[in-house]
């Protein structure tokens, strides 16, 4: 929409009033009484305080569930948790667009030599921590299967934890993964899932895991699951530190 050009006022001549316009002089706006302004201000402060209190309560609940260091190690050794790993470092110069199947490693994004070294180092650290590792489920892609085998020496190719987009998918795309993350592992063990960044982001709405990073998840059954810790790829040794 264009604007009409401004017309210069004739010197010394008051501006003309548009035809049909009222000659009544507008009444000046009046401010609310001081008592009402004070009441509005106090109401706003009270509302802000309630919002802040609500946020603080939510964060306190999250902090109460968070684990780190020796308490985290104790919880992992007790079993009943889930370790969700994103595969270790990969070659982003490669992609999966031309792959003909999950066994077609030559046409997928694969681990780099550095990624393989990272996985081996994580495996050594976890073995020293003596965690009760139960089932090891891995996405069928070559990079996830290789990561799992280098860390744990074994892996079961599992469609329920395969990769996919983080957004724009059917509501039930990650239903099986959500069910796994909500279900307590077999007695006294920790379930391991080696997968990708997108599925974790899609089911948790949490920030992306870095390559080689693991999320420690507490399954809550019908209530879903809760992330209680995140362990970077070089953070395993610190769990056993005094």
Secondary structure, DSSP 4 states (H G I P E B T S, - for coil): ---PPPPPPPTT-PPPPPTT---PPPPPP-PPPHHHHHHHHHHHHHHHHHHHHHHHHHHHHHHHH---HHHHHHHHHH--EEEEEEP--B-TT--STT-SSTT-GGGS--B-HHHHHHHHHHHHHHHHHT--EEEEEE-SSHHHHHHHHHHHS--EE-GGG----SSS--TTTTHHHHHHHHSPPSTT-EEEEEE-HHHHHHHH-PPPPPTT-EEEEEE-GGG-EEEEEEE-TT-SGGGG--
